[in-house]
Amino acid sequence: MAKLYYGNGNCSIEGSDIRGVEIRYRGAITITDKTSESFAISHQGNGIMVFPVGEGFLNDLFDYVGEIKIISVIAADNNAQKVSTSIHRVMDYSELLTSNSEDMTVNSEDLSAGYTAGRKPSKTTSDKQIISNLNTANHDGTLYLKGKREYVGYYHVHLKDGSAMTGAEHSEDSQDLYFKKDNKDKLITTRNPSHIPRGGKRKKIRRKKRTARTTKRTSGSGGY
């Protein structure tokens, strides 16, 4: 059993051997990554993913400014097994305080004041956009240069679209890297701007299904 805590501008998780976290939320925040160099944070749509790029376990996830309401969370352990996880908003003082209600000096209205820490941004952003200092020696699978020659050495990944490029850090000399699917000869770009954490993708899929059902009913009614 794991517990995800958020509120007052911080999000963290408590549990045994937690290696990955997927969060679905509403709102918009500016994320400051608080994980070690063994982890990275990616966000798209209404999803935030914290995933490993090295060894270690998760505890402190990120600080934030803005408004966030976490709807659901999925956590995985060292064996890639799903860990039952509960969500605890820090503003829910009934779970965190042992004081008697008559002894408290904070208005009850303030205890449920909302999900905001600081000024709300127009969209979610993160302070870290690149995963640096990765090495093909620790990479599952083979990366290739455009000329189909296997690439060996340091590389980095751009979180906004998942693209991998040569060099431990990004520079004007960095080159795009590719992979081969199912051992076929054709190179496939690592760049994937449509990549969305599953939480966000599920919502879009449901929306598409609802639209399709509505369209079907409308087209069959003779109303158009």
N, C-alpha and C positions, 0 to 999 in steps of 0.2 A: 504494500500500500504506500502510495506517495501523496504528498500534499503540495499543491501549487498555491503560493501566496502572491497577491498583488495589491497595490494601493500605495498612496503616498509617494508615488514616483519610482517604485521598485517592483520587480517581479523575480521570484526565486522559487526553487523547488526543493523539497525535502523528501528523501527516499533512499533506498539502497541501490547503488550501482546504476543510477540513471544515466543513460548515454544519449538519449534523444528526446526531444519534446516538440509536439505539434500543437499550436494554439489557434483556435478560431475566435474571432473577436469582432466587436463593433466599435467604431471610433477612428481616431487618427492620432498618431503619436510620433514623437522624435525619439528614436531608440539609441541608447548608448550601451554598447555591448560590454557586459561585465564578466563574460566567460573567459577562460584561459585561452592560450593560443592553440589548444587542442580542439577547440570548437569554433563554429561559425554560426551566424544568424542571418537567415534570408527571409524576406517578406514579399508577398505578392497578393493582390486581391484582399481578402479578409483573413489571410493566413500568415502566421509567423512560424518558422521552423528553426529549431536549434539542433544542429547535427555535428557529429564528431569528424575531425580531420586528423586526430591523433589519439593519444591515450588519455585516460582520466575519466572523471565522472562529474556530473553537473550539480551545482548548488545555486549560486547567484547567477541569474540569467541576464537581466538588463535593467538599467534605469530608464525612465521615460518622462517626457514632458508632453502633456496633452490629455486626451480623453480616451479611455479604453474600458470596455466591458467584455470580459472574457466569457464566451458562450460555452466552449468545450475545450478539453485538452486530452491529448493522447501522449503517454510517455512510454519509452522502451528501455529495457535494461541491457546489460552487457551481452546477453544471449539473443538480442533482438526480439525479446518477448514483451508483449504489451503488459504494462503495469497499471493496475487500477489506481486512478488518481482523482482526488477531490479538489475542488476549487475553493479557496478561502480569500475573501476580500478583506484586506487589513482594516478597512473601515467598519467591518462587522465586529465591534468591540466585545460583544457578548461572548465570543469564542476566545478572546485574547486577554480579557481583564478578569480579575478575581474580586474587584471592588464591589461593594454593595451599591445598588443604583442610587440610594439616598446620599452616598458619600461622594458621588461624582460631581464635578464642577463643570462638565461639558454639557451643553444642551443636547437633548435627545435628537433634535432635528439635525445637528451637526454630525452625528454619528452615521447618518445615512445620507450625507450631503452630495453624493454622486461619485463619479469615477474619474474626476479630473485632477491633474497635477500640473499646475502652471498653465501657460497659454496653449490653447489647442491649435495645432498646425492645420493647414488645408489638406494635407495628405501625409501618410506615414513615410518616414525616411529613417535612415540608419547612418551612424557615424562611420561604420566600416563597410566599404563597397568592394573590397578585394581581399581574398584569402591569399596571403603571400607565403613564400618559402616552402612550397610543396615540392615533393621529389617523386619522380617516376619509380624509384626503387620501392616506394611505399604505396604505389598505385595499383589497384586491381584492374588489369587490362592494359592494353598498349596504346600509346598516343603517337600520332604521326604528324610530320610536317606536310605542307601542301604537295610536295613532290613525292609523297608516299614513302619517304624514308622514316624509319622509326626514330622517335625522339627520346633521348635519354638525358636526364638531368633535372634541374630545377624548373618549376613552372608556377604560374599563379592563376587564380580563377576569379572572374568578375561576377559578383553575386547578382547583379541586376539581370543578367541573361544566361548565367552558367557557363560562359565561354572561357576556355582554358587557353593560355598563351605562354610562350617561352619566357624564361627568366624568372628569378625568385621575386623580383619586383617589376612593376610595369614601367616600360620606357618606350621611346620612339622606335627602338629596335625589336620590340616584342613581336612575335609572329603567332598567327592563329594555329591552334592544334586541332587535330581531327582524330576520329576513331573509325574502326571498321565494324559493321554490324554483322553478327553471325559468321565471322571470318571471311566475309566476302571482300573483294578487292576494292570496291567503291568506298571512297572516303566520305564520312559524314561529319559535318561541323559540330563542334561542341556547343556552339552558340544556340540558345533556345529561349528567346525572349518571351515565349508564351508559357514558360514554366511557372506553375502555380502550385503552392502547397495544397495538398489534397483537400484541406478544409475549404479553401476558396473554390476549388474546382467542383466539389460536390454541389455547392450552392448554385454554380452556374449551370451544371447539368440538370438540377431540379428545375431551374428557371426555364431552360430550353424545353424540358419535357412538358411543363405546364403550358408553354407557348404553343407547342405542337398539338396538345390536346385541345386547346382553345381554338386553334386554326382549323382543326379537323371538324369540331362541332359547328363552327361558323360556316365553313365551306359546305357542310352537309345540310345546312338549314335553308339554303336558298336566299339568305339575306343579302348576298352581294352578287 
